[in-house]
Amino acid sequence: MPEIYPDIIAETDGFWVINKPIGWTVQRDTDAPSVLQWLQRETAIKPLPVHRLDKPTSGLLLVAKTEQANRELSLAFAERTVRKTYLAVSDCKPKKKQGWVKGDMAPARRGQWKLLRTTENPALTQFSSYLLSPSLRGFVLQPKTGKTHQLRVAMKSLGAPILGDIRYGGSAADRVFLHAWRLEFSYHGAQYSYQQDPNPGDHTAWPFSLPDIS
């Protein structure tokens, strides 16, 4: 059994906001524990995924309670009206400290994805960075699209792969240092904003210097 379980940090009639630990999948497609299966056991309601987080990524996950809520929230993601903010850590110096990463993405070897120079249907990521220590740099990542492995590929393209993300050239660590930090969206005329700082119990070595952004 896993040592760390998800948390329900907010709930309405239409959705839950979950704090997903590392090592959990959203839907069960491996031997890893599944957030949706756990949530159904806890609530006796069939949960519907609005978006996904990679297994090694922790943080905020939005899950719908009803088909109608799932359609509305999924449309908000598709129309790019949901503001998502992630935190990442790298032990490499990036090619630039802030700006955009733009480009089409294509499958590569061994389950990886790669960034192309073309921009027909590009992945779009806005980023900034700040110094954590002489050897570590923190990154604030705001994906404007939702491509597979988008942030991991973006960080690799900057020459600063995420610490722990060995698949994309990162240095070995206890975990992949990528965390879904903030989630902001509109639903039924109301504005919702959630922030979940990295949990010490889930981030054994996370350097706790969080950015000061509005």
SERO-4910 file (N, C-alpha, C, O; in steps of 0.05 Angstrom, whole numbers):
BEGIN
 pado doro    nc1    nc2    nc3   cac1   cac2   cac3    cc1    cc2    cc3    oc1    oc2    oc3
  Met    A     17    -24      0      0      0      0     18     25      0     39     25     12
  Pro    A      9     46    -13     25     71    -14     26     84     14      7     80     30
  Glu    A     47     98     19     50    111     45     36    138     46     27    147     67
  Ile    A     33    151     23     20    177     21     -4    175      3     -3    163    -19
  Tyr    A    -26    186     12    -52    185     -3    -60    213    -12    -50    233     -2
  Pro    A    -77    214    -33    -87    240    -41   -104    253    -19   -112    241      0
  Asp    A   -107    280    -22   -124    295     -4   -146    309    -21   -140    319    -43
  Ile    A   -170    310    -11   -191    327    -22   -188    355     -9   -194    358     15
  Ile    A   -179    375    -24   -174    401    -12   -197    420    -16   -199    440     -3
  Ala    A   -215    413    -35   -239    430    -40   -261    412    -53   -254    393    -68
  Glu    A   -286    419    -49   -308    404    -60   -332    422    -65   -339    438    -47
  Thr    A   -345    420    -88   -370    433    -94   -390    412   -104   -384    388   -104
  Asp    A   -413    421   -112   -433    402   -123   -423    391   -149   -432    369   -158
  Gly    A   -404    404   -163   -396    396   -190   -369    383   -192   -363    369   -211
  Phe    A   -351    388   -172   -324    379   -175   -310    376   -148   -318    387   -128
  Trp    A   -287    361   -149   -268    360   -127   -242    373   -137   -236    372   -161
  Val    A   -227    384   -119   -199    391   -124   -182    373   -106   -185    373    -82
  Ile    A   -164    358   -119   -148    338   -105   -119    346   -104   -109    357   -124
  Asn    A   -106    340    -82    -77    342    -81    -65    315    -87    -66    297    -69
  Lys    A    -54    311   -111    -44    285   -119    -15    281   -110      2    298   -116
  Pro    A     -9    259    -97     19    253    -90     34    243   -114     23    235   -134
  Ile    A     60    244   -112     77    231   -132     72    201   -132     65    190   -111
  Gly    A     76    188   -155     74    159   -156     46    149   -161     42    125   -165
  Trp    A     26    167   -162     -2    160   -167     -9    167   -196     -1    188   -206
  Thr    A    -23    149   -209    -35    156   -235    -62    168   -231    -74    165   -210
  Val    A    -72    182   -252   -100    192   -250   -119    169   -255   -136    163   -238
  Gln    A   -117    156   -278   -132    132   -283   -113    108   -282    -90    110   -288
  Arg    A   -124     85   -273   -107     62   -269    -99     50   -296   -115     37   -310
  Asp    A    -73     54   -304    -63     42   -328    -36     28   -324    -24     18   -343
  Thr    A    -28     27   -299     -4     12   -291     -9     -1   -264    -32     -2   -255
  Asp    A     11    -12   -251      8    -23   -225      7     -2   -203      3     -8   -180
  Ala    A     12     24   -211     11     45   -191    -17     51   -181    -36     45   -196
  Pro    A    -20     62   -157    -47     68   -148    -60     90   -165    -46    107   -176
  Ser    A    -86     90   -166   -102    109   -183   -118    128   -166   -131    120   -147
  Val    A   -116    154   -172   -131    174   -158   -161    170   -161   -176    172   -142
  Leu    A   -170    163   -185   -198    160   -190   -210    136   -175   -232    138   -165
  Gln    A   -195    114   -174   -204     91   -159   -206     98   -129   -225     90   -116
  Trp    A   -186    111   -119   -185    119    -91   -209    137    -85   -223    134    -65
  Leu    A   -214    157   -103   -236    176    -98   -263    162    -98   -280    170    -83
  Gln    A   -267    143   -116   -292    129   -117   -297    113    -92   -319    111    -81
  Arg    A   -275    101    -81   -278     86    -56   -285    105    -33   -300     98    -15
  Glu    A   -273    128    -33   -276    147    -11   -304    160    -11   -315    166     10
  Thr    A   -315    165    -35   -340    181    -38   -364    166    -47   -387    175    -45
  Ala    A   -360    142    -58   -382    126    -71   -394    140    -94   -417    135   -102
  Ile    A   -380    159   -107   -388    173   -131   -368    167   -153   -344    166   -148
  Lys    A   -377    162   -177   -359    156   -199   -346    182   -208   -360    200   -218
  Pro    A   -320    185   -204   -306    210   -212   -300    210   -242   -295    189   -254
  Leu    A   -299    234   -253   -294    237   -282   -270    256   -285   -271    279   -276
  Pro    A   -249    247   -299   -225    263   -302   -229    287   -320   -239    284   -342
  Val    A   -222    311   -311   -223    335   -327   -197    339   -342   -197    348   -365
  His    A   -175    333   -329   -148    335   -341   -131    315   -327   -141    300   -310
  Arg    A   -105    313   -333    -88    293   -322    -62    305   -312    -53    326   -322
  Leu    A    -49    291   -294    -22    297   -286     -6    271   -289    -16    249   -284
  Asp    A     19    274   -298     36    251   -301     41    237   -274     39    250   -253
  Lys    A     46    212   -275     51    197   -250     72    210   -232     68    211   -208
  Pro    A     95    220   -242    114    232   -224    109    261   -216    124    272   -200
  Thr    A     86    272   -226     79    300   -219     60    300   -196     41    285   -195
  Ser    A     65    318   -177     47    321   -154     30    347   -157     35    363   -175
  Gly    A     10    350   -140     -4    375   -139    -33    374   -147    -46    353   -145
  Leu    A    -44    397   -155    -72    401   -159    -84    387   -183    -74    389   -205
  Leu    A   -105    372   -178   -119    358   -199   -149    363   -196   -160    361   -174
  Leu    A   -162    371   -218   -190    377   -219   -206    352   -229   -199    342   -250
  Val    A   -226    343   -214   -241    320   -221   -271    326   -219   -280    338   -199
  Ala    A   -286    319   -240   -315    326   -240   -331    304   -227   -324    281   -226
  Lys    A   -354    313   -216   -373    295   -203   -395    285   -222   -406    263   -219
  Thr    A   -401    301   -242   -424    295   -260   -415    298   -289   -394    311   -295
  Glu    A   -430    286   -307   -424    288   -336   -425    317   -345   -408    326   -361
  Gln    A   -445    332   -335   -448    360   -343   -424    376   -334   -413    392   -349
  Ala    A   -416    373   -309   -393    387   -299   -368    380   -314   -351    397   -320
  Asn    A   -366    354   -321   -342    345   -336   -341    358   -364   -320    367   -373
  Arg    A   -364    361   -377   -365    374   -403   -357    403   -401   -341    413   -417
  Glu    A   -368    417   -381   -363    446   -378   -334    451   -371   -321    469   -382
  Leu    A   -324    436   -352   -296    441   -343   -276    432   -365   -255    445   -368
  Ser    A   -282    410   -378   -264    401   -400   -263    422   -422   -242    426   -434
  Leu    A   -286    434   -428   -287    455   -448   -270    479   -440   -257    492   -456
  Ala    A   -271    486   -414   -254    508   -404   -225    503   -409   -210    521   -416
  Phe    A   -216    478   -404   -188    471   -410   -183    473   -439   -162    483   -448
  Ala    A   -201    462   -456   -197    462   -485   -196    491   -496   -181    496   -514
  Glu    A   -212    508   -484   -212    536   -493   -191    554   -480   -189    578   -485
  Arg    A   -174    541   -464   -151    554   -451   -159    577   -432   -145    597   -430
  Thr    A   -182    574   -419   -190    594   -399   -182    586   -371   -187    602   -352
  Val    A   -171    563   -367   -161    554   -341   -132    562   -339   -115    556   -357
  Arg    A   -125    575   -317    -97    584   -313    -84    563   -294    -92    559   -272
  Lys    A    -63    551   -305    -48    530   -290    -20    540   -285     -7    550   -303
  Thr    A    -10    537   -260     17    545   -253     31    522   -239     21    511   -220
  Tyr    A     54    515   -249     70    493   -238     96    504   -227    106    525   -235
  Leu    A    107    489   -208    134    495   -198    153    472   -207    144    449   -207
  Ala    A    177    479   -213    197    458   -220    224    467   -209    228    490   -203
  Val    A    242    448   -207    269    453   -198    289    440   -217    284    418   -227
  Ser    A    311    454   -223    332    442   -240    359    449   -227    362    470   -214
  Asp    A    378    432   -232    405    438   -223    423    446   -246    447    446   -245
  Cys    A    410    454   -268    424    464   -292    417    493   -298    395    502   -291
  Lys    A    435    507   -309    430    535   -316    415    536   -343    424    525   -362
  Pro    A    392    550   -344    376    551   -368    388    569   -389    404    587   -383
  Lys    A    381    565   -414    390    582   -436    381    611   -432    394    630   -440
  Lys    A    357    614   -421    347    640   -414    331    638   -388    321    616   -382
  Lys    A    328    660   -373    316    659   -347    286    662   -347    273    655   -328
  Gln    A    275    673   -369    246    676   -371    238    679   -400    255    684   -417
  Gly    A    212    676   -405    203    678   -433    183    657   -440    167    648   -423
  Trp    A    185    647   -465    166    627   -475    182    604   -487    204    607   -498
  Val    A    169    581   -486    178    557   -501    155    550   -520    133    544   -511
  Lys    A    160    551   -546    140    546   -566    150    526   -587    173    528   -595
  Gly    A    132    508   -595    139    490   -616    121    466   -617    109    459   -597
  Asp    A    119    454   -641    104    429   -643    118    407   -628    142    409   -623
  Met    A    103    387   -620    115    364   -606    109    338   -622     88    336   -634
  Ala    A    128    320   -620    125    295   -635    137    272   -618    155    277   -601
  Pro    A    126    248   -621    137    225   -606    167    220   -613    175    224   -636
  Ala    A    182    212   -593    210    205   -597    214    176   -587    195    162   -583
  Arg    A    238    169   -582    244    142   -574    238    138   -544    238    156   -528
  Arg    A    233    112   -537    230    103   -510    209    119   -494    212    126   -471
  Gly    A    187    124   -508    164    137   -495    168    167   -490    152    179   -475
  Gln    A    189    178   -501    193    207   -498    179    223   -520    169    212   -539
  Trp    A    178    249   -515    169    268   -535    191    288   -540    208    293   -523
  Lys    A    190    301   -563    210    321   -570    197    346   -581    175    345   -592
  Leu    A    211    369   -577    201    394   -587    212    399   -615    236    396   -620
  Leu    A    195    408   -633    202    413   -660    205    444   -665    195    459   -648
  Arg    A    217    451   -686    220    480   -692    195    491   -706    192    515   -708
  Thr    A    178    473   -716    154    482   -729    133    491   -708    135    484   -685
  Thr    A    113    506   -717     93    517   -699     65    515   -712     49    534   -710
  Glu    A     59    492   -724     32    488   -736     11    485   -714    -11    496   -716
  Asn    A     17    469   -694     -1    465   -671     16    464   -646     19    442   -634
  Pro    A     28    486   -638     50    486   -619     41    482   -590     19    490   -582
  Ala    A     59    470   -575     58    471   -546     68    499   -537     88    508   -547
  Leu    A     53    512   -519     60    539   -510     64    539   -480     46    531   -465
  Thr    A     88    547   -471     94    549   -443    107    575   -436    128    582   -448
  Gln    A     96    590   -418    109    614   -408    123    607   -382    113    591   -366
  Phe    A    147    618   -378    162    611   -354    179    634   -344    185    653   -358
  Ser    A    185    632   -318    205    650   -306    220    633   -286    212    610   -280
  Ser    A    242    643   -276    259    627   -258    271    644   -236    272    669   -239
  Tyr    A    280    632   -215    292    646   -193    312    628   -179    310    603   -181
  Leu    A    331    640   -166    353    625   -153    344    613   -127    333    627   -110
  Leu    A    348    587   -123    342    574    -98    366    571    -81    365    574    -57
  Ser    A    389    565    -94    414    561    -80    436    563   -102    429    565   -125
  Pro    A    461    563    -94    482    564   -115    480    542   -136    491    545   -158
  Ser    A    467    520   -129    467    497   -147    439    491   -158    436    473   -175
  Leu    A    418    504   -148    391    498   -156    376    523   -165    380    544   -153
  Arg    A    359    519   -185    342    541   -194    313    533   -195    306    511   -204
  Gly    A    295    550   -185    267    545   -186    254    556   -211    264    577   -221
  Phe    A    233    544   -220    220    553   -245    190    555   -239    178    538   -226
  Val    A    177    576   -250    148    579   -250    139    574   -279    147    589   -297
  Leu    A    123    554   -283    115    546   -310     85    549   -313     70    539   -297
  Gln    A     77    562   -335     49    566   -341     43    555   -369     46    570   -388
  Pro    A     34    530   -370     27    519   -397      2    531   -407    -18    532   -393
  Lys    A      2    540   -432    -22    550   -445    -36    529   -462    -58    533   -472
  Thr    A    -23    506   -465    -34    483   -479    -31    459   -461    -18    461   -440
  Gly    A    -41    436   -469    -40    413   -452    -29    388   -466    -42    368   -467
  Lys    A     -5    391   -477      7    369   -491     20    348   -472     28    355   -449
  Thr    A     22    324   -481     35    303   -465     64    310   -459     80    317   -477
  His    A     72    309   -434     99    315   -425    108    343   -432    132    348   -434
  Gln    A     89    361   -436     96    388   -446    117    402   -429    137    413   -440
  Leu    A    113    403   -403    131    418   -386    159    404   -383    179    418   -382
  Arg    A    158    378   -383    184    364   -381    200    368   -407    225    371   -405
  Val    A    187    369   -430    201    374   -455    210    403   -456    232    408   -466
  Ala    A    193    421   -447    201    449   -447    226    454   -431    244    469   -439
  Met    A    227    442   -407    250    446   -390    275    434   -403    297    446   -401
  Lys    A    273    411   -416    295    399   -430    305    418   -452    329    421   -456
  Ser    A    286    430   -466    293    448   -488    308    473   -479    323    485   -494
  Leu    A    304    480   -454    318    503   -442    346    496   -432    361    514   -423
  Gly    A    353    471   -435    379    462   -424    378    458   -394    399    457   -382
  Ala    A    354    457   -382    352    455   -353    331    433   -347    309    440   -337
  Pro    A    336    408   -353    317    387   -348    310    387   -318    326    394   -301
  Ile    A    285    378   -312    275    378   -285    292    358   -268    297    336   -276
  Leu    A    299    367   -244    314    350   -226    298    325   -220    274    326   -213
  Gly    A    310    302   -224    297    276   -219    284    264   -244    276    241   -244
  Asp    A    281    280   -265    268    270   -290    289    257   -308    297    269   -328
  Ile    A    297    234   -301    318    220   -315    310    214   -344    327    215   -362
  Arg    A    285    210   -349    275    204   -377    283    227   -396    289    222   -419
  Tyr    A    283    252   -385    289    275   -402    316    288   -395    320    312   -400
  Gly    A    334    272   -384    361    282   -380    366    295   -353    387    307   -349
  Gly    A    347    294   -335    351    306   -308    369    290   -291    372    265   -294
  Ser    A    382    303   -271    399    289   -252    382    271   -234    358    277   -229
  Ala    A    393    250   -224    379    231   -207    371    245   -181    387    261   -170
  Ala    A    348    240   -171    338    251   -146    316    232   -134    309    213   -147
  Asp    A    307    239   -110    286    222    -97    260    223   -112    244    205   -110
  Arg    A    255    244   -128    230    247   -142    235    266   -166    256    277   -169
  Val    A    214    268   -183    214    288   -205    203    314   -192    181    314   -182
  Phe    A    219    335   -193    212    360   -179    194    377   -197    202    399   -207
  Leu    A    169    367   -202    149    382   -217    123    380   -201    114    359   -194
  His    A    111    404   -195     88    405   -177     68    424   -188     74    447   -195
  Ala    A     43    415   -190     20    432   -199     12    449   -176     -2    440   -158
  Trp    A     19    474   -177     18    492   -154     -8    508   -152    -20    509   -130
  Arg    A    -17    519   -174    -41    536   -174    -60    528   -196    -52    519   -218
  Leu    A    -86    531   -191   -107    525   -210   -128    547   -208   -140    550   -186
  Glu    A   -134    561   -230   -153    583   -229   -172    580   -253   -163    577   -276
  Phe    A   -199    582   -247   -218    577   -269   -245    589   -260   -250    595   -237
  Ser    A   -263    590   -280   -290    599   -276   -309    576   -279   -306    559   -297
  Tyr    A   -330    575   -262   -349    553   -264   -376    564   -255   -379    572   -232
  His    A   -396    563   -272   -423    572   -266   -423    601   -255   -437    607   -236
  Gly    A   -407    617   -268   -407    646   -262   -390    654   -238   -389    678   -231
  Ala    A   -378    634   -224   -361    640   -201   -332    635   -208   -326    618   -224
  Gln    A   -314    650   -196   -286    647   -200   -274    629   -177   -281    634   -154
  Tyr    A   -258    610   -184   -245    593   -165   -215    594   -168   -204    595   -190
  Ser    A   -201    595   -145   -172    597   -145   -162    580   -123   -169    583   -100
  Tyr    A   -144    561   -129   -133    543   -110   -102    543   -111    -91    545   -133
  Gln    A    -90    541    -88    -60    538    -87    -53    517    -68    -64    516    -45
  Gln    A    -35    499    -76    -26    477    -59      4    477    -59     17    469    -78
  Asp    A     16    487    -37     45    486    -36     55    458    -34     41    440    -24
  Pro    A     80    453    -42     91    426    -39     89    417    -10     95    432      8
  Asn    A     81    392     -7     77    380     19    103    367     29    113    350     15
  Pro    A    113    376     52    139    364     61    138    333     62    158    320     57
  Gly    A    115    322     69    113    293     70    115    280     43    120    256     41
  Asp    A    110    295     22    109    285     -5    134    294    -21    138    284    -44
  His    A    150    311    -10    172    323    -24    196    323     -6    204    344      5
  Thr    A    208    300     -3    229    296     17    250    317     16    260    327     37
  Ala    A    259    325     -8    281    343    -10    274    369    -24    291    383    -35
  Trp    A    247    376    -25    239    400    -40    251    425    -27    247    429     -3
  Pro    A    265    441    -42    276    466    -31    254    486    -27    243    496    -47
  Phe    A    247    493     -2    223    508      3    228    538      1    226    553     21
  Ser    A    234    548    -22    234    576    -28    214    580    -51    220    575    -74
  Leu    A    190    589    -44    168    591    -64    168    619    -76    175    638    -62
  Pro    A    161    621   -101    162    647   -115    140    666   -104    119    656    -95
  Asp    A    144    691   -105    125    712    -97    113    723   -123    123    743   -134
  Ile    A     91    711   -132     77    721   -156     48    724   -151     37    711   -133
  Ser    A     35    742   -166      6    746   -162     -9    728   -182    -34    729   -182
***
